Amino acid sequence: MQQPSPSTSPPGARNTALTQGLKGRQITMISIGGVIGAGLFVGSSTAVAAAGPAVLVSFLLAAALVVLVMQMLGEMAVAHPDTGSFSTYADRALGRWAGFSVGWLYWWFYVLVIPIEAIAAGEVIGSLVALPSWIPALALIAVLAGSNLLAVRNYGEFEYWFAFLKVIAILAFLVLGVLAVLGLLPGSDAGGVGHLWSDGGFAPQGWTAVLAGLLTAMFSFQGSEIVTIAAAESEEPRKNIKKAVRAVVWRLGLFYIGSIFFVVSLVPWDSDALADGSYQAVLDRMNIPGAGRIMDVVLVVAVSSCLNSAIYTASRMAFSLARRGDAPTAFAATSASGVPRFAVAASTVIGIAAVIANYVLPEVFTYLIASSGAIALMMYLVIALTQYATRRKGPRPSDVRMWGFPYLTLATVAFIAGVLVLMAVLPEHRLELWLSLGLAAVLVGVGVLRQRRHGAQPSAPAPVDADPAPAPLPADAVRR
């Protein structure tokens, strides 16, 4: 039976309790599937074309960053599970302005993921059933939003099977890759690992291209943090977060590094076939029958999974902001089944409006998408700064602990700052950077004004779970 988790009720909201409706198996699959999107199956070909086989270094650097950030986030989330995750922690450690601004930035990021994934799915489904792409795009949003409105377990069950199918697809690809490299795959035109160095060397575009590939690789990994949001609606959030954080290394290594290794080993980095997607290019080289159709199905599953998670994640961040008094009160109201329906509906409606804008005002849609281009990096930066401030003020954690504190934390901050500078240097990423920074500046300004006007009231308590409660933060760790 789902148990409501208590929360502070904002004025005017009748019920503001989420439920612990997610099961352990669902949380496990959410943590696995969170990092597997269309970026792996299709988008990774852009990084390969930019850096050649040296894109492996790009993905290793990006994976290392995500592992460090997840370790920092895990340290805070295990101590204080909360639906607002890093936004709530920033609120407490850095100030209300920080929680406000990063929370709304994150909400905006995932609201825009809704149309991106819906449009991608609509194009594939529309081509298969001979319909205008906007019809299946809007239909998919309606189905997944409807399931999210009913109960959190519906989101969890959809995501469980989406993630399961994605994992099966990747494992099958890796098995085929091993057989092809060893020359044991009948009828394959691919074999060995010669393409790692035979087409102009390991870094044919120069080592500076590795940095360009790094940006694509980094954005492909977005989604690891969702498990810290979803775990707050499970019966054992601390246990589930610890498992997810400890498994992030092998997930990234197996799924991304392993997949990209076979791509650059079996297909020339400058092959025109990569334009159709990295996985399909490899399957075509292996002479796998129906490779195109197989990848169509995998792609629809992948983008549906990301769309499902986007609706859930955006609504929960809006719920958390409202519960702290930083969003409309209605967003914190929940149904009898513990779903913040107004938050789900509002996030979905804006996502639908963006889908319509793509077909009616494509130039406007392009600018909307660009405005979220650097938000993932900003989120990582805030997580690192929050962990640094929290650890300096609070007791030393016992369950999940950031390695090499404070040196690795500060090195992570410096690395992220360097990547932001890189975006300013590369012409193709400047618009994303400046629009994202402009949006962030506006939100920080509003957050500072709100903090001065309304003060820094204590955040709502974290959900109660079956695990023993950790020691409370000392008084000076509560936001000013």
N, C-alpha and C positions, 0 to 999 in steps of 0.2 A: 504493500500500500504506500502511495506517495505521501511523504510527510512534508508539510509546509515548513520552510525555513524562515524564522522570524526576521523582521527588518523594521527599521524605523519608518513609521507611516507619515508621509508628507501631508500637510493640510489638504483636506478635500478628497483624499483617496480612501476608498472604503477598504480595499484589500490590496496589500502590497507584498504578499508573500509568494515567493517562487516555491516550487516543489522539488523534492529530491527524486525526480522521476527517471534519471538516466542510470542505466545499469553499467556494471563494470566492463562488460564486453563491448558495450557501445562506446564508452569513454576510450577504451583501448583502440578501437577502430577509428574514432575521431582523431586521436593523437597520431595514428599512422597516416590516415587519409588527408590530414590537414596540410601536409607538405606535397601532396601529389595532385597537381592540376594540369591544365592544358599546357602550361609552360614546360613541363617535362616532355610530353608526347609530341608537341609541335613547336613551341616557342624556343626550345633549346637549340634548334637549327640556326637561329639568328646568332646565338653566341658562338656556335661552331664556325659559322661563316666569318665572324669577326676575328676570331683568334686562332682558328685551325686546331690541330690536336692539343695545343697549349691551353685550350679551353678547360682541360682537366685541372690546370692550376687555378683558373678562375673559379671553378666550382669548389675546389678544395678550400680556397680562401673564404668564399661565401659560406660554405658549410661550417668552417671554423668560427666565423663570426656568429652564426645562428646558434651554434652549440654554446658559446660563451654567454650570449644573451639569454638563452633558455635556462642556463644554469643560474644566472642572476635572478631571472624571473621566478624560477622554481624555488629559490631560497626564500623569497618573499611570499610566494603563493602557498607554500606548505605551512608556513607560520600563520598566515591569515588568509584562508581561502575566501574569495569574494568574486561575485559576478562582474564587478568593475575591473578586476585584475589590476594591471599596471596603472590604470587611471586612478583607481582608489589609492594605490600605494604612493603615487606621485602627489596626490592630494594631501596625504598625511605627512610625507617627508619633505616635500618642496614647497607646498603651499596650495591653496585652493585654485589659484590661477593655473598652476601646472596640471592638476587633475582635470580642470575644466577644459583647457585647450587641447590636451592630448586626447581626452575622451571624445570631444567633438571631431577632432581630426580623424580619429580611428573610425568613428561612426560614418563620416563622409567617405572615407576610403571604401568601406564595405557597402555602403549604399551604391557606390559607383561600380563595385564588382557585380552587383545584380544585373545591370544592363549589359556589361561586357560579356558575362557568361551566357546570358539569355540570347544575345545576338549571335554569339558563336554557335550555340546549339540550334538556334533558328535557321541559320544558314545550312547546317548539315541536314537537319530534319526536313527543311523545305525542299532541298535538292532531291531527297529520297522519295518524298511523297508528292512532289510537284505542287507545292503551295508557296505563296509569298512568304519570305522568311519571317516577317513580323508576326504572322499568325502563330506558328509554333513557339516563337520567342515569348509572346505574351501568355500563351497557354501554359507553358512550362512555369513561368512565374506564378500564375494563378494556382496551379496544382501544388507547388512547393510552399507557397505562402499559406494556402488553405491548410496544409498539413501542420505547418508551424503554429497556426492559430488554434488548433484543437488541443494539443498537449505536447509537452517537451519530449515525451517518449516517441512521438511520431517523427520529430526531427532526428532523434537518436537512431531510430530504426531505419529510416531512409539513409542516413549517413553510414550506418553500419554496413548495409548492403552495397552502397556506392563504393565505399572504401574497400570492401572485400573484393569486389569485381576489379577495382583498379590494382589491388595487390596481386590478384591472380594474373592479370594482364602483364604486369611488370615481371613477375617471377617466370612466366612463360617466355617472355622476351629474353630474360637473362639466360635461361636454359638453352634457348635457340642460339644465343650469342656464344655461349661456351662451345656448343657443338660446331658452330660455323668456324670459330677461331681454330679449333682442333682439326678441322677438315672432316668432321664426321657427319655433316648434314647433307643428305642425298640431294643432288640437283642444285646445290647452292653455288652461286658465282662468287661468293665471298669466302675468304679464308685467311688465317694468320693475322698478324698485327702489323703488317708492313706499312699500312697507311699512316701509322703514327709518325713516320719519318720520311717516307718515300715521295711525298708530294710537296717538296720545297722545304723539308725539315720539320722539326717538332713545333717551331714557332715561325711559320712562313710569313706572317704579317708583322713580325717583330714583337718584342716583349711588351711594348706599350699597348698592343692590342689585347693583351691579357686583362688589362684594366677595363677596357671597353666591354669585354666578355664578362667581367666581374659584375657589372651592373645588371645585365640580363640574368645572370646566375642568381644574384642576390634577391631579385624580385620574384624569381621562381620559387624561392623557399618561404615566401610569405604564407603564414597560416599555422606555423608551429605553436604560436601562443594561444590559439583558440581553445586548446585543451584546458588551460588555466581558467578560462571563462566557463566552459561547459562543466568542469569538475565541480563547481560550486552547486550544481543541481544534481549531484550524485550523492549516494549515501556515505561514501568514504572519500571525500575530496582530497584529503592529504595523501592517502595511499595512492589514489589514481594519479595525482600530480607527480609524486615521486617516481612512479613507474614510467610515466611519459617522459620526464626529464632524463632519466637514466637511459632510456632507449633511443633518444634523439640521435646519438652518434651513429648507431648501426643503421637506423632508418635512412638518414641522409647518405651514409656511405654506400649502402646496398642499392637503394632506389636511384639516386642521382649519379653518384660517382661511377657505380657499376654500369648503369645504362649508357652514360656518356662515353665511358671507356669503349664499349662495343661499337657505338656509333662512329667514333673517330678511328677505330681500328679497322672497321669493315667497309667504310664508305669514304672516298676522297673528300677532304674538307671543303673543296671548291666545287663539288658536284652539283649540277643543276637539280638533281633529284631531291636535295635537301629543302628545296622550296616548298615541297608538299609535306614537310615535317620530318624530323629526324628518325622517328620510329618507322614510319612508312618507307623511308629511303632504305633502311636496313632490311626490312622485310621484303622489299622488292628485290634487293640484291640476293637475298636468300631464296628467291623464287617461291615464296609462300603464296599459295593460291588465295585470291580474294583479299590481298593485303589492304587495298584501299577501303573495302567494305569493313574489314576488321577494325581498322583505325577509325572509321566513321563511328562505329558503335562505341569504341573505347573513348573517343573524344566526347561524345554525347554524355556518357557516364561521368567522365571527369568534370565537365563543365556543369552538369547537373549537381554534382557533389559540391562544387565550389559555390554555386548559386544557393543551394540549400543552406550551406554554412554561412553565407553572406547575410541572408535574411535573419538567421538565428543570431549571429554575432552583432549585427547592427542593432537589432531590437534589444539585446541584453545590455549593450553599452548605453543605449538611450534610457533603458530602465534604471541602470545604475546612476546615471547623471541626474535623472529625475528624483531618485531617492535621496540624493545629496542636495537637492534644491537647485541644480544647475541645468534643468531642462523642464519643459511643461509638466505640471503635476500629473496630468492624465497618463503620461508615459510610464508612471510607476504603478498605476492601477492594474491589478491582475484579475483574471477570470477565476471561476470556481476551480478550474483545473490548474491554476497557478501560472497562466501564460499572460505576459504583458501585451495584450491584444492591440492596444492603441499604439504601442511602440512598434509592434510587428507591422500593423497596417500603415502607419506613417512612413516607415522605412521602405516598405514595398511600393507605396504610391509614388514616392520620389524616384525609386528605381524604374517604375513603369514610365514615368514622365521622361526619364533619360532615354529609355528605349525609343519612345516616340520622337524625341529630339534627334536621335540618330538618323531616322528616316525623313524627318521634316526639315530639321536644321542641322545637318551634319557638321558644319563648321563650329557651331556652338557646342555640340557633343564632343568634338575634338578638344576644345579648351577645357571642358568639364573633366575629361579623362586626364588631361595633362596636369590639372590641379592636384591630382592625387599621386603624381609620379614619385615624389620624394617622401611621402608620409611614412612609408615603412621604415626608412632610415631615421626619420625623426622619432618614431616610436622606439626604435632600438636605442637611440641616444638617450631618450627620457628614461627608459628602463635602467640603463647603465648608471645614469646620474642619480636616479632614485635609490638603486641598490647601494650605491656608494654612501649617500646621505643616511639611509636607514641603518646600514651596518655601523657607521661611525657613531650613531646616536644610541642604537639599541644593543641588546645582549647578543652574544655570538650564537648563531643558529647551530642546532645539533643534527637535524635530519638531512637537509640538503644545504650545502655550503659552497659558495663561490670559491673556485680555486685561486690561489695566489693573490688573495685580496691584500692591499688595494691595487697591486701592480697590474694584474690582468684586467681589472675593471677600468683603470685609467688608460691602459693600452687600447682597450675596446673603444673608449670614448675618442681617443686620438685617431683610430682607424676609421671610425664612422665620419669624423670631421674631414678626414682626408678624402673619403669617397664623395662627400658633398662638394668639396672643392673640385674633384674630378668631374662631377656633373656640370659645374660651372665652366670648366675648360672645354668639354666636349660639346660642340654646337648642337648635336642632335638631342642633348639632354638639358639644354639651358632653359627652354620654355617650361619643362616640367619642374625644374628647380625653382625658378622665380615665381611661378604661379603657386607652388606649394608653400614657399616661404612667405609669399604675400598673404595667403590664407592663414598660415600659422601666426603671422604678425597681428592680423586682425583679431584672431581668437585669443591670443595672449593679452592683447590690449583690453579686450572685453573682460577677460578673466581677472586681470589686475583691478579694473574698475569695480567689478562685482565684489572682489575680496575687500577692497577699501570701503565699499558702501555697506555690505552686509556682514563683514567680518568673516572669520574662519571658524565656522561651527564644526563640531566633530562629525566625522563621517558616520554613516550607518554601520552598525556592527556586521561582521562577516557572518555567513550562514553557520548554523550549528550543525555538527556532524557527529558521527559515532566515535571519532578519534579523540584522544585526550586533548583538551585545550592547551595551547602553548602559553608560555608566560606572556603577560600583557606587555605592550610597548611602554617604556618609561615615559614620564610626562613630557619630557622635552622632545620626544619623537613625534608627538601629535603636532599636526600642522599649526603654524602660527595664525 
